[in-house]
């Protein structure tokens, strides 16, 4: 394959080589900066929630739609549906709030509001009933 490009490379002016080297250096520097910024807690590259976060968001969305009063599920309902402990549910809700996917009103029960674009919420893995 290199043989196919030798004639092209031999005819490439030095100015083009210099421009290509500068562009490659710039791209390398940009990639290095991006890799330093990314952390393991970042959402997937699509910009949406992680799988477990998505399931919590889907549950909230479906629960609010199915509920006549339009209220969010209680912590106990999260615990039953996901088979989690109270601290795990609270931790997940706190992370969702910090990421800006939901908004909670302190001191008010069932005060969870979805603030994420609904198109980024996946389907719920399993159905639920009120």
JOJO-V381382 format. One record per residue. N is the residue number from 1. OMEGA is omega in degrees with one decimal (999 if undefined). NEAR is the number of other C-alpha atoms within 10 Angstrom. Layout:
# JOJO-V381382
n;omega;near
N;OMEGA;NEAR
N;OMEGA;NEAR
This chain:
# JOJO-V381382
n;omega;near
1;178.1;5
2;178.5;7
3;179.9;7
4;-174.6;8
5;-176.6;9
6;-179.1;11
7;177.6;10
8;-179.1;9
9;-179.3;11
10;-177.7;9
11;-177.4;8
12;179.6;11
13;-178.6;9
14;179.0;10
15;179.0;9
16;177.1;10
17;-179.1;12
18;179.2;11
19;179.4;11
20;178.3;12
21;178.1;12
22;178.6;12
23;179.5;12
24;178.0;12
25;178.8;12
26;178.1;12
27;178.2;12
28;178.3;11
29;179.7;11
30;178.4;11
31;178.1;11
32;178.6;11
33;179.8;11
34;-179.9;9
35;179.0;9
36;-177.1;8
37;-174.7;8
38;177.0;10
39;-178.7;8
40;-179.1;6
41;179.7;7
42;175.6;13
43;177.8;15
44;-175.2;11
45;178.5;7
46;179.3;8
47;-178.0;9
48;-179.2;18
49;174.2;22
50;-179.3;15
51;-179.0;13
52;176.8;11
53;179.3;19
54;179.0;20
55;176.1;19
56;-179.8;23
57;178.5;26
58;178.7;20
59;178.2;25
60;-177.9;22
61;-178.8;20
62;-179.5;18
63;-178.8;18
64;178.4;18
65;-175.7;13
66;-175.9;14
67;-179.2;12
68;-177.7;8
69;178.5;8
70;180.0;12
71;179.8;17
72;177.9;22
73;175.2;20
74;176.4;13
75;179.8;19
76;178.4;14
77;173.8;13
78;-178.7;20
79;-179.3;16
80;-175.3;11
81;-176.4;15
82;-178.6;15
83;-178.7;12
84;175.4;14
85;178.6;14
86;178.4;13
87;178.7;11
88;178.1;15
89;-179.3;19
90;178.8;15
91;179.7;12
92;179.3;14
93;177.5;21
94;178.7;15
95;179.4;14
96;177.7;22
97;-179.3;17
98;179.1;11
99;179.2;14
100;179.7;12
101;177.7;22
102;172.7;19
103;177.7;18
104;177.3;16
105;-178.3;10
106;176.7;9
107;-179.9;7
108;-179.1;8
109;177.9;13
110;-177.6;15
111;177.3;15
112;179.6;20
113;177.2;18
114;177.4;19
115;179.9;12
116;173.8;17
117;-175.6;9
118;178.4;12
119;179.0;8
120;-179.8;15
121;179.3;21
122;173.8;17
123;177.1;15
124;-177.5;16
125;180.0;10
126;-178.1;8
127;176.7;9
128;176.1;11
129;175.0;7
130;999;7
